[in-house]
Amino acid sequence: MKIEKICCIGAGYVGGPTMAVIAQKNPKIKVTIVDINSDRIAAWNSPDLSKLPIYEPGLAEIISETRDKNLFFSTDVDTAIDEAEMIFISVNTPTKTYGKGKGQAADLKYIELCARNIAKVATTDKIVVEKSTLPVRTAETIKSILQNSGNGINFHILSNPEFLAEGTAIEDLLSPDRVLIGGESEEAIESLANVYASWVSQNQILRTNLWSSELSKLTANAFLAQRVSSINAISELCEHTEANVDEVAKAIGMDSRIGSKFLKASVGFGGSCFQKDILNLVYISRSYGLNEVADYWEQVIIMNDHQKRRFSDKLIKTLYNTVSGKKISILGWAFKKDTNDTRESAAIYVTDHLLNEQALVSVYDPKVPEQKVYSDLNYLNSRTEQENEDFVTVDKSPYSALKGSHAVAIMTEWDEFKEYDWEKIYSEMKKPAFIFDGRNILNKGKMQDIGFEYYSIGQ
């Protein structure tokens, strides 16, 4: 099938950047990203590129180059579906918060709604591509809905999981380690492979069956998260033995069998994928009666939760076992640098714990807006929205966020934090002034020379 028009349902962290790069590399293909959220589409169409709903280095430049040429953002979902030969489903698949599988299984209601809408609108044959991260055998559900639509149209289902790291998504898209396409129709697989082949070499385009493709995405994230939890477990041991976790990580990372990536000790991993995908893997394993497999992967999550709680417990204990009425500054709210995504950010849970201890919290993040901070805390339902607003201040300047505080907790590894005038910050903080570096980004000796009581992870 010759692909001249592509539709992507979902204008989020995956759909936006992925389709922008596809449009840039395939100028003869019309790419339309659709979403029912009109505010989000308006932000994608904003003439001010600093107001795009997603911050990724390099994204604004590609949007500027392609938008309104062969890349379009629209709320007219039905027209885009009808016109396209290939439809990407890139909607949210959060962990269920209700019913069977609550807290572990993926909530597929948005996927099903997409499939039903495609079945209702389509008048010609379509290739439907799963781009969202999905549990194994989800394609079976999509296929069942589409093939029972009763309109005689042929639908080919492909799985094409994303392997993007937020903060480097554009770089990952332009130079991917691999592109994975799973499906049953060789013709449909090659149609999608040809789209990628305009900039990705054929030997990096892997073709598999549907189920291997779906499971590969969950497994990749589980393995990466496992490495983070593993080094974080060692970080706690380091703190009790006077070893230095950075030195340990460097030593083991030089082993070619292990490698150095994802061995950075921290306050814990966050983001939209790691926890959700591992919980999904745990749920699937339990559903097949594979309890030992489920227990193994669940421990990665348990260790991550422990690391966040351990960090906030240490802060409270060091501040003489009480933070009640004390100003604690949080530097960084995004789950990692170079993104404005806050999903499952360690900052949310550490702040929640501090608020439970009646701390007064000030927050600064260079890319996360004030309302997002409050909505993240409100989502936890730990206290009323008014209480969150009363006890949490979101500052537009790091210096005002830190002024008069008893302690600062560094929760995101933003590069700019290293460049601050820490002598000025020290002079304006309560004494003793504490730094709890949850990302190990500051120079311990330099901070101690200034006068700070400095605490890091695994040192």
Summary of the structure (lengths in Angstrom):
residues: 459
radius of gyration: 23.4
end to end distance: 57.5
largest distance: 74.7
contacts: 1571
relative contact order: 0.09
helix: 47%
strand: 14%
